[in-house]
């Protein structure tokens, strides 16, 4: 079984910061420096990773990396806010990048924020990287060890042999071997759980150590609790299940909600919620129900 580890976004990017910076900016001679404190006192959330970088053409500037499990409609406004706050705090121009991990139903993800109030305009451009559009070979060839845990959801990465190759690389490196829970979590989106368990050679309950598992579970629980606060814990769990179904499987999974809404056993509902996060298909959930 894997041991607890720092598998934060900052940890992932710090594995090869120069290669990461060159990949997200497409500036071949950029050099990464210090990873800065990205906590801004005016907002309650810490932006993912802020790096001081430099290049011969552009001089010194900030590289703001914002990773999202799934794209949300409020991200353009957030990117504008994070960019402005970073520039204010460090007095340096900022290159913002939004990295979306899991594919959503959005046909087109905007690459800028714009507003116009009485003729006064606000415009913030940022680069968008959708991991499902990135060729899996990039993770192995550049090399980009920061992308190895995301191999299953990269373009062409759903293949079992490729996932096994990524796992071998992670396990062979002391600096990388603690990232296999992240790889396993994303493997559950493309492979059957039994196969993931066979590949990883440990009990699937270890997935609960993955910060990405915790993130998707917390998001659903928090939003569910907010919806159900006035109607009690049962309604909060039902709302959390609904939200996590949508986060994991998309709108089509919501067809299960009428059946789930009939369940009054709180512990059973909590079990369903946990299985949604680690489940691989809607059919698996139907068997549980």
Residue pairs with C-beta under 8 A, 6 or more apart in sequence:
1 202
1 203
1 206
2 177
2 178
2 180
2 181
2 202
2 206
2 209
3 178
4 209
5 178
5 179
5 181
6 178
7 149
7 178
7 179
7 181
7 182
7 210
7 211
8 211
9 48
9 49
9 65
9 67
10 35
10 48
10 49
12 146
12 149
12 179
13 20
13 35
13 49
13 51
13 65
13 146
14 35
15 145
15 146
15 175
15 176
16 143
16 144
16 145
16 146
17 32
17 35
17 51
18 30
18 31
18 32
19 142
19 143
19 144
19 146
20 32
20 65
20 144
20 146
21 27
21 30
21 31
21 32
21 51
21 53
21 63
22 28
22 29
22 30
23 138
23 142
23 144
24 63
24 65
24 97
24 99
24 127
24 129
25 53
25 63
25 95
25 97
25 127
27 55
27 57
27 58
29 55
29 56
30 53
30 54
30 55
30 63
31 53
31 54
31 55
32 51
32 52
32 53
32 63
33 51
33 52
33 53
33 54
34 51
34 52
35 49
35 50
35 51
35 52
36 50
36 51
36 52
36 62
36 90
37 50
38 46
38 47
38 48
38 49
38 50
38 64
38 86
39 46
39 47
40 46
40 47
40 82
40 85
40 86
40 89
42 85
43 81
43 85
47 64
47 66
47 82
47 85
47 86
48 65
48 66
48 67
49 64
49 65
49 67
50 62
50 63
50 64
50 65
50 86
51 62
51 63
51 65
52 60
52 62
52 63
52 90
52 92
53 60
53 61
53 62
53 63
53 95
54 60
54 61
58 93
60 92
61 92
61 93
61 94
61 95
62 86
62 87
62 90
62 92
62 93
62 94
62 95
63 94
63 95
63 97
64 82
64 83
64 86
64 94
64 95
64 96
64 97
65 97
65 99
66 75
66 78
66 79
66 82
66 96
66 97
66 98
66 99
67 99
67 101
68 75
68 98
68 99
68 100
68 101
69 101
69 102
69 212
69 215
69 216
69 219
69 247
70 100
70 101
70 102
70 104
70 247
71 98
71 100
71 104
71 106
71 109
75 98
76 110
76 112
76 113
76 124
76 126
77 113
79 96
79 98
79 113
79 124
79 126
80 113
80 122
80 124
82 96
83 94
83 96
83 124
83 126
84 124
86 92
86 94
87 93
87 94
95 127
96 124
96 126
96 127
97 126
97 127
97 128
97 129
98 109
98 126
98 127
98 128
98 129
99 129
99 131
100 109
100 128
100 129
100 130
100 131
101 131
101 150
101 153
101 186
102 131
102 132
102 153
102 189
103 130
103 132
103 153
104 250
105 250
105 251
109 128
109 130
110 128
111 125
111 126
111 127
111 128
112 123
112 124
112 125
112 126
113 122
113 123
113 124
113 126
114 121
114 122
114 123
114 124
115 121
115 122
116 122
131 147
131 150
131 153
131 154
132 153
132 154
132 155
133 155
134 147
134 154
134 155
135 154
135 155
135 156
136 151
136 154
136 155
136 156
136 157
136 162
137 156
138 144
138 147
138 154
139 145
139 147
139 148
139 150
139 151
139 154
139 157
139 166
140 165
140 166
140 169
145 169
145 173
145 176
147 154
148 166
148 169
148 170
148 176
148 179
148 183
149 166
149 170
149 179
149 180
149 182
149 183
149 186
150 157
150 182
150 183
150 186
151 157
151 162
151 163
151 166
151 183
151 186
152 158
152 163
152 183
152 186
152 187
152 189
152 190
152 191
153 186
153 189
153 190
156 162
157 163
157 166
157 190
158 190
158 191
160 191
160 195
160 199
163 183
163 187
163 190
163 191
163 199
164 199
166 183
167 180
167 183
167 199
167 200
169 176
170 176
170 177
170 179
170 180
170 183
171 177
171 180
180 200
181 206
181 207
181 209
181 210
182 210
182 211
182 212
184 196
184 200
184 204
184 206
184 207
184 210
185 207
185 210
185 212
185 213
186 212
187 196
187 199
187 200
188 196
188 207
188 278
188 279
188 280
189 280
191 199
191 280
192 280
192 281
193 204
193 278
193 279
193 280
193 284
196 204
196 280
197 203
197 204
200 206
204 278
207 213
207 278
208 214
213 277
213 278
216 244
216 247
216 248
216 277
217 244
217 273
217 274
217 277
219 243
219 244
219 247
220 240
220 241
220 243
220 244
220 247
220 273
221 236
221 240
221 273
223 239
223 240
223 243
224 236
224 237
224 238
224 239
224 240
224 241
224 242
224 243
225 236
225 239
225 240
227 235
227 236
227 239
228 234
228 235
228 236
228 237
228 238
228 239
229 236
233 266
234 264
234 266
234 269
237 266
237 269
237 270
237 273
238 260
238 261
238 269
240 273
241 257
241 260
241 269
241 272
241 273
241 276
242 254
242 257
242 260
244 273
244 276
244 277
245 253
245 254
245 256
245 257
245 276
246 253
246 254
248 276
248 277
248 279
249 282
252 282
253 282
253 285
256 282
256 285
256 286
256 289
259 289
260 269
260 272
260 289
263 269
263 272
271 288
272 285
272 288
272 289
275 284
275 285
275 288
276 285
279 285
